[in-house]
Amino acid sequence: MAEPTTLKKVLKPIHLWAIGVGLVISGEYFGWNYGWGVAGTMGFLAATLIITVLYITFIFSFTELTTAIPNAGGPFAYAKEALGATGALVAGYATLIEFVFAAPAIAYALGSYVHFLYPSVPVLYIAVGCYVIFTIINFLGIKESALFSLIITIIAVIELLVYIGIVAPSFEFRNFMHDSLPFGWAGVLAALPFAIWLYVCIEGMAMVSEEVRDIKKDIPKGYISAILTLTVLAVAVMVFTGGVTDWKRLSAIDYPLPEAIGIVLGRQHGLTSLFAGIGLFGLIASFHSIIISYSRQVFALARSHYLPTVLSRLNNRFQTPHFALIAGSIAGIIALFFLDTSKLVILSTIGAVTMYIVSMISLFVLRRKNPGLQRPYRAPFYPYFPAIALVLSVVVLVTIVYYYLTLSILFFAGLVVVMLIFFITRKHKSGFASNDS
């Protein structure tokens, strides 16, 4: 009997909102604060506004691709249709780097939050344990995983609103403006990858498009509601946190929000420990949702013979890509032992902006190459929105390469190696599997 290769269609807009927000919401809890260290508060605010424009224009454009080509491969599938095997390979590699390296960064933060509560518990042990637990949860089926995401994401959003309510009364403009632009516009550019962390991975919603009940209506609702939610939360959290103390105290730690509440209420205050405890929900929401996304990307790449086909097998009972889940988790655990949080964030954002560039090029090419393609949702303000997203993505990529050359070389060297292996083995001749057309 043939192995099943078709995913179940069970997701609704509320599930997509939860997955979309859940993918990103950990970015409000940690990671972005490293941007203060290279740009100051006003410099990072400027970087955040630039990146917000990038993501709004990108998501409204990307939604056209997601609804026109609903495929678990997401950007990989769009590039395959528009640019052929080479474009698909670049998009698939970049997307894998984005999601696979985002996950261990969040696992580190989970370990750091627990360590904040219980200093005797090693961060790395918690991080590895999270991989084991949430990989098992994702084995149980997409509907169950999406329900878990919904519950955890709602709790995480409520918690951020409570956090804002606690720290807002202690906001002081002088704190926010103290040495707020220490490195000028150079700092703004250096902070762009950390500003991206406030939104990165939201496009992972595309990886569950095959599992959506009504693609035409549900995917746009999911994307748009998610990006609006994240924009409001990102700006509010970043601004109010910057006004409670000297921002330099919070610019190089993995638990800035519990630390900020500790400054406002006192480290021994009951709410400080409570917030750190429930703060885990935001990190769990992202970690869980990212596991969903990278497993679907691995599944789709394997199904189309870009990775070993064993990774495309589905569990007969739960219809989940169990080998893809395991492979992604192993890669993430290995990364935990070799890279710190800031390096993981930067590598993830390099993958993200590379994929954004390929995706926007794919959108333009498909408009010309295949004008008759059924497009349930069309990008508004075309061609301006995708053009803005493309130009800003190129600017961000060039900036990251300039400021973080070693990590950029590592990323592109990996791409070269993958392309060499791919073309030597010539597996691209197999093309998509029949159910990828």
C-alpha positions as CSV (number, residue, x, y, z in Angstrom):
1,M,0.0,0.0,0.0
2,A,1.4,3.4,-1.0
3,E,2.4,5.9,1.7
4,P,0.0,8.8,2.0
5,T,1.3,12.1,0.8
6,T,-1.8,14.3,1.1
7,L,-2.3,16.5,4.2
8,K,-5.7,16.9,5.9
9,K,-7.8,20.2,5.3
10,V,-9.0,21.2,8.7
11,L,-7.7,24.7,9.4
12,K,-9.9,27.8,9.7
13,P,-9.0,31.6,9.9
14,I,-8.7,31.5,13.7
15,H,-6.2,28.7,13.5
16,L,-4.3,30.6,10.8
17,W,-4.2,33.7,13.0
18,A,-3.0,31.7,15.9
19,I,-0.3,30.0,13.8
20,G,0.8,33.3,12.2
21,V,0.9,35.3,15.5
22,G,2.3,32.3,17.3
23,L,5.1,31.9,14.8
24,V,6.3,35.4,15.6
25,I,5.1,36.4,19.1
26,S,8.3,35.2,20.8
27,G,10.0,38.0,18.9
28,E,8.2,40.4,21.3
29,Y,9.6,38.6,24.3
30,F,13.3,38.5,23.4
31,G,15.8,39.0,20.5
32,W,14.7,42.4,19.4
33,N,16.4,44.0,22.4
34,Y,19.8,43.2,20.9
35,G,19.0,45.9,18.4
36,W,19.2,48.5,21.2
37,G,22.8,47.4,21.6
38,V,23.8,48.4,18.1
39,A,21.4,51.4,17.5
40,G,19.9,52.7,20.8
41,T,16.2,53.2,21.4
42,M,15.5,55.8,18.7
43,G,17.7,54.1,16.2
44,F,16.0,50.8,16.8
45,L,12.6,52.5,16.6
46,A,13.5,53.9,13.2
47,A,14.7,50.4,12.1
48,T,11.4,48.9,13.3
49,L,9.3,51.3,11.3
50,I,11.3,50.5,8.2
51,I,10.9,46.8,8.7
52,T,7.2,47.3,9.5
53,V,6.7,48.8,6.1
54,L,8.6,45.9,4.6
55,Y,6.4,43.3,6.2
56,I,3.1,45.1,5.5
57,T,3.9,45.4,1.8
58,F,5.4,41.9,1.7
59,I,2.5,40.1,3.4
60,F,-0.2,41.7,1.3
61,S,1.8,40.7,-1.8
62,F,2.8,37.2,-0.5
63,T,-0.8,36.3,0.2
64,E,-1.4,36.3,-3.6
65,L,1.2,33.6,-4.0
66,T,-0.1,31.6,-1.1
67,T,-3.7,31.5,-2.3
68,A,-2.7,30.9,-6.0
69,I,-0.3,28.1,-5.2
70,P,-1.4,26.5,-1.9
71,N,1.5,24.1,-1.2
72,A,3.2,23.0,1.9
73,G,6.5,24.1,0.3
74,G,5.4,27.7,0.4
75,P,8.1,29.9,-1.2
76,F,9.8,26.9,-2.6
77,A,6.7,26.0,-4.6
78,Y,6.2,29.6,-5.8
79,A,9.8,29.8,-7.0
80,K,9.5,26.4,-8.7
81,E,6.5,27.6,-10.7
82,A,8.1,31.0,-11.6
83,L,11.8,30.4,-11.8
84,G,12.4,26.7,-12.2
85,A,14.5,24.3,-10.3
86,T,17.3,26.7,-9.4
87,G,15.0,29.3,-8.0
88,A,13.1,26.7,-6.1
89,L,16.3,25.4,-4.6
90,V,17.4,28.9,-3.4
91,A,13.9,29.6,-1.9
92,G,13.8,26.2,-0.2
93,Y,17.3,26.5,1.3
94,A,16.6,30.1,2.5
95,T,13.3,29.1,4.1
96,L,14.8,26.1,5.9
97,I,17.6,28.3,7.3
98,E,15.1,30.9,8.4
99,F,12.9,28.4,10.3
100,V,15.5,25.8,11.4
101,F,17.7,28.5,13.0
102,A,14.8,30.5,14.5
103,A,13.8,27.5,16.5
104,P,17.0,27.0,18.6
105,A,17.1,30.8,19.3
106,I,13.6,30.4,20.9
107,A,14.7,27.2,22.6
108,Y,17.6,29.2,24.2
109,A,15.1,31.9,25.3
110,L,12.9,29.2,26.9
111,G,15.8,27.9,28.8
112,S,16.8,31.4,29.9
113,Y,13.3,32.1,31.2
114,V,13.3,29.0,33.2
115,H,16.8,29.8,34.4
116,F,15.5,33.2,35.5
117,L,13.0,31.5,37.7
118,Y,15.2,28.6,38.8
119,P,18.9,29.6,38.5
120,S,20.1,26.0,39.2
121,V,18.5,24.7,36.0
122,P,20.9,24.7,33.0
123,V,19.7,26.6,30.0
124,L,20.8,24.1,27.5
125,Y,19.1,21.2,29.2
126,I,15.7,23.0,29.0
127,A,16.3,23.9,25.4
128,V,17.0,20.3,24.3
129,G,14.0,19.1,26.4
130,C,11.7,21.6,24.6
131,Y,12.7,20.0,21.2
132,V,11.8,16.6,22.5
133,I,8.5,17.6,24.0
134,F,7.1,19.7,21.2
135,T,8.3,17.4,18.4
136,I,6.2,14.7,20.1
137,I,3.2,17.1,20.4
138,N,3.4,17.8,16.7
139,F,3.3,14.1,15.9
140,L,-0.4,14.1,17.1
141,G,-1.9,15.8,14.0
142,I,-2.3,19.3,12.6
143,K,-5.8,19.9,14.0
144,E,-4.6,19.1,17.5
145,S,-1.4,21.1,17.0
146,A,-3.4,24.1,15.7
147,L,-5.7,24.0,18.7
148,F,-2.7,23.9,21.0
149,S,-1.3,27.0,19.1
150,L,-4.6,28.8,19.4
151,I,-4.8,28.4,23.2
152,I,-1.1,29.2,23.8
153,T,-1.2,32.2,21.4
154,I,-4.2,33.8,23.0
155,I,-2.6,33.4,26.4
156,A,0.6,35.0,25.0
157,V,-1.2,38.0,23.5
158,I,-3.1,38.6,26.7
159,E,0.1,38.4,28.7
160,L,1.7,41.1,26.5
161,L,-1.3,43.3,27.0
162,V,-1.0,42.8,30.8
163,Y,2.8,43.5,30.5
164,I,2.1,46.8,28.7
165,G,-0.4,47.7,31.4
166,I,2.1,47.0,34.2
167,V,5.1,48.9,32.7
168,A,3.3,51.8,31.0
169,P,2.7,53.8,34.2
170,S,6.5,53.7,34.8
171,F,7.4,54.9,31.3
172,E,9.7,58.0,31.4
173,F,10.5,59.8,28.2
174,R,14.0,60.8,29.4
175,N,14.8,57.1,29.9
176,F,13.8,56.3,26.3
177,M,15.7,59.3,24.9
178,H,18.9,58.8,26.9
179,D,21.7,58.2,24.4
180,S,19.0,57.1,22.0
181,L,21.0,57.3,18.8
182,P,24.6,56.5,19.8
183,F,25.8,55.3,16.4
184,G,23.7,57.4,14.1
185,W,22.2,56.0,10.9
186,A,24.9,53.3,10.8
187,G,23.3,51.9,13.9
188,V,19.9,52.0,12.3
189,L,21.2,49.8,9.5
190,A,23.0,47.4,11.9
191,A,19.7,47.0,13.8
192,L,17.6,45.9,10.8
193,P,18.0,42.1,11.4
194,F,16.9,42.5,15.0
195,A,13.9,44.5,13.9
196,I,13.0,41.7,11.5
197,W,12.9,39.4,14.5
198,L,9.7,41.2,15.6
199,Y,8.0,39.8,12.5
200,V,10.2,37.0,11.1
201,C,8.5,33.7,10.3
202,I,5.0,35.0,9.9
203,E,5.1,33.8,6.3
204,G,5.4,30.3,7.7
205,M,1.6,30.3,7.6
206,A,2.0,29.4,3.9
207,M,3.4,26.0,4.9
208,V,0.0,24.9,6.2
209,S,-1.9,26.2,3.1
210,E,-2.6,22.6,2.0
211,E,-4.4,22.1,5.3
212,V,-6.7,25.1,5.0
213,R,-10.5,24.5,4.4
214,D,-11.3,27.6,2.3
215,I,-8.1,28.9,0.7
216,K,-9.7,31.9,-1.0
217,K,-11.2,33.4,2.1
218,D,-9.3,32.0,5.0
219,I,-5.7,32.6,4.1
220,P,-6.1,36.4,3.5
221,K,-8.0,36.7,6.8
222,G,-5.3,34.8,8.6
223,Y,-2.4,36.8,7.2
224,I,-3.9,40.2,7.5
225,S,-5.2,39.8,11.1
226,A,-1.9,38.4,12.2
227,I,0.3,41.2,10.7
228,L,-2.0,43.9,12.2
229,T,-1.9,42.2,15.7
230,L,1.9,41.9,15.6
231,T,2.5,45.4,14.4
232,V,0.6,46.9,17.4
233,L,2.2,44.6,19.9
234,A,5.7,45.1,18.5
235,V,5.7,48.9,18.7
236,A,4.0,49.0,22.1
237,V,6.3,46.5,23.8
238,M,9.4,48.0,22.4
239,V,8.5,51.6,23.3
240,F,7.2,51.1,26.8
241,T,10.1,48.8,27.7
242,G,12.6,51.4,26.6
243,G,11.1,53.9,29.0
244,V,11.3,52.0,32.3
245,T,15.0,52.2,32.9
246,D,18.4,52.7,31.2
247,W,17.9,50.6,28.1
248,K,21.5,49.4,28.2
249,R,20.5,47.2,31.2
250,L,18.2,45.2,28.9
251,S,20.1,45.2,25.6
252,A,22.0,41.9,25.9
253,I,19.8,39.5,27.8
254,D,17.3,36.8,26.6
255,Y,14.6,37.8,29.2
256,P,14.1,41.6,28.8
257,L,10.4,41.6,29.8
258,P,10.7,39.8,33.1
259,E,13.7,41.9,33.9
260,A,11.8,45.1,33.1
261,I,8.9,44.0,35.3
262,G,11.5,43.2,38.0
263,I,12.8,46.8,37.7
264,V,9.3,48.2,37.9
265,L,7.9,46.0,40.7
266,G,11.0,44.6,42.3
267,R,12.7,41.3,41.6
268,Q,11.0,39.6,44.6
269,H,7.5,40.8,43.8
270,G,5.0,38.0,43.1
271,L,4.0,39.4,39.8
272,T,7.6,39.3,38.6
273,S,7.9,35.6,39.0
274,L,4.4,35.0,37.8
275,F,5.1,37.0,34.6
276,A,8.3,35.1,33.9
277,G,6.4,31.8,34.4
278,I,3.5,32.6,32.1
279,G,5.9,34.4,29.8
280,L,6.9,31.0,28.7
281,F,3.6,30.8,26.8
282,G,4.8,33.3,24.2
283,L,8.0,31.4,23.6
284,I,6.1,28.1,23.5
285,A,3.6,29.5,20.9
286,S,6.4,30.4,18.5
287,F,8.5,27.4,19.1
288,H,5.5,25.1,18.5
289,S,4.4,26.9,15.4
290,I,7.9,27.1,13.9
291,I,8.2,23.3,14.3
292,I,4.9,23.0,12.3
293,S,6.3,25.2,9.6
294,Y,9.8,23.7,9.1
295,S,8.4,20.2,9.2
296,R,6.1,21.1,6.3
297,Q,9.0,22.7,4.4
298,V,11.1,19.6,4.8
299,F,8.2,17.4,3.8
300,A,7.5,19.4,0.6
301,L,11.2,19.5,-0.4
302,A,11.5,15.8,0.1
303,R,8.2,15.1,-1.7
304,S,9.6,16.9,-4.7
305,H,13.0,15.1,-4.5
306,Y,15.0,18.0,-3.3
307,L,15.7,16.1,0.0
308,P,15.7,12.4,0.6
309,T,12.2,11.2,-0.1
310,V,12.0,9.3,3.2
311,L,11.4,12.7,4.8
312,S,8.1,13.0,2.9
313,R,6.5,10.0,4.5
314,L,3.4,10.7,6.6
315,N,2.4,8.9,9.8
316,N,-0.5,6.6,8.8
317,R,-2.5,7.4,12.0
318,F,-2.0,11.1,12.4
319,Q,-1.1,12.2,8.8
320,T,1.9,14.2,10.1
321,P,5.3,14.2,8.5
322,H,7.1,12.4,11.3
323,F,10.5,12.0,9.7
324,A,10.5,15.6,8.7
325,L,9.7,16.6,12.3
326,I,12.6,14.5,13.6
327,A,15.1,15.8,11.0
328,G,14.3,19.4,11.7
329,S,14.6,18.8,15.5
330,I,18.0,17.1,15.1
331,A,19.4,20.0,13.1
332,G,18.1,22.5,15.7
333,I,19.6,20.7,18.6
334,I,23.0,20.6,16.9
335,A,22.8,24.3,16.3
336,L,22.2,24.9,20.0
337,F,25.7,23.6,20.8
338,F,27.5,25.8,18.3
339,L,25.7,29.2,18.0
340,D,24.5,31.8,20.5
341,T,21.2,33.6,20.4
342,S,22.3,36.7,18.4
343,K,24.0,34.6,15.8
344,L,21.0,32.4,15.4
345,V,18.8,35.5,15.0
346,I,21.0,36.9,12.3
347,L,21.3,33.6,10.3
348,S,17.5,33.2,10.5
349,T,17.0,36.8,9.2
350,I,19.5,36.2,6.3
351,G,17.4,33.2,5.3
352,A,14.2,35.2,5.6
353,V,15.2,38.2,3.5
354,T,16.7,36.0,0.8
355,M,13.4,34.1,0.6
356,Y,11.5,37.4,0.5
357,I,13.6,38.6,-2.5
358,V,13.0,35.3,-4.4
359,S,9.3,35.4,-3.5
360,M,8.7,38.9,-4.8
361,I,10.6,38.2,-8.0
362,S,8.4,35.1,-8.4
363,L,5.3,37.2,-8.0
364,F,6.4,39.6,-10.8
365,V,7.5,36.7,-13.0
366,L,4.2,34.8,-12.5
367,R,2.1,37.9,-13.4
368,R,3.9,38.0,-16.8
369,K,4.5,34.3,-17.3
370,N,1.1,33.0,-16.2
371,P,-1.5,35.8,-16.3
372,G,-4.3,33.2,-16.4
373,L,-3.3,31.6,-13.1
374,Q,-6.3,31.6,-10.8
375,R,-5.6,34.1,-8.1
376,P,-8.3,34.1,-5.4
377,Y,-6.5,37.1,-3.8
378,R,-4.6,39.7,-5.7
379,A,-1.9,41.9,-4.2
380,P,-3.2,45.4,-3.6
381,F,-1.5,48.4,-5.1
382,Y,0.4,46.1,-7.5
383,P,3.2,46.7,-8.6
384,Y,4.0,49.2,-5.9
385,F,3.6,46.9,-2.8
386,P,5.7,44.0,-4.1
387,A,8.3,46.5,-5.5
388,I,8.6,48.2,-2.1
389,A,8.9,44.8,-0.4
390,L,11.6,43.7,-2.9
391,V,13.7,46.9,-2.7
392,L,13.6,47.0,1.2
393,S,14.5,43.3,1.3
394,V,17.5,43.9,-1.0
395,V,18.6,46.8,1.2
396,V,18.3,44.7,4.4
397,L,20.3,41.8,2.8
398,V,23.1,44.1,1.7
399,T,23.2,45.7,5.1
400,I,23.3,42.3,6.9
401,V,26.2,41.2,4.6
402,Y,28.1,44.4,5.4
403,Y,27.7,44.3,9.2
404,Y,27.7,40.5,9.7
405,L,30.1,39.3,7.0
406,T,31.2,36.0,8.6
407,L,27.7,34.8,9.2
408,S,26.7,35.9,5.7
409,I,29.6,34.0,4.2
410,L,28.5,30.9,6.2
411,F,24.9,31.2,4.8
412,F,26.0,31.6,1.2
413,A,28.7,29.0,1.4
414,G,26.0,26.6,2.5
415,L,23.9,27.6,-0.4
416,V,26.7,26.9,-2.9
417,V,27.4,23.5,-1.3
418,V,23.7,22.6,-1.5
419,M,23.5,23.7,-5.2
420,L,26.6,21.7,-6.1
421,I,25.2,18.6,-4.5
422,F,21.8,19.2,-6.1
423,F,23.1,19.6,-9.6
424,I,25.7,16.8,-9.3
425,T,22.9,14.3,-8.3
426,R,20.5,15.8,-10.9
427,K,17.6,15.0,-8.7
428,H,15.8,18.1,-9.9
429,K,15.0,16.1,-13.1
430,S,12.3,14.4,-11.0
431,G,10.5,17.7,-10.6
432,F,7.4,17.8,-8.4
433,A,5.6,14.8,-7.4
434,S,2.3,14.4,-9.1
435,N,0.4,16.0,-6.2
436,D,2.6,19.1,-6.3
437,S,1.4,20.3,-9.7
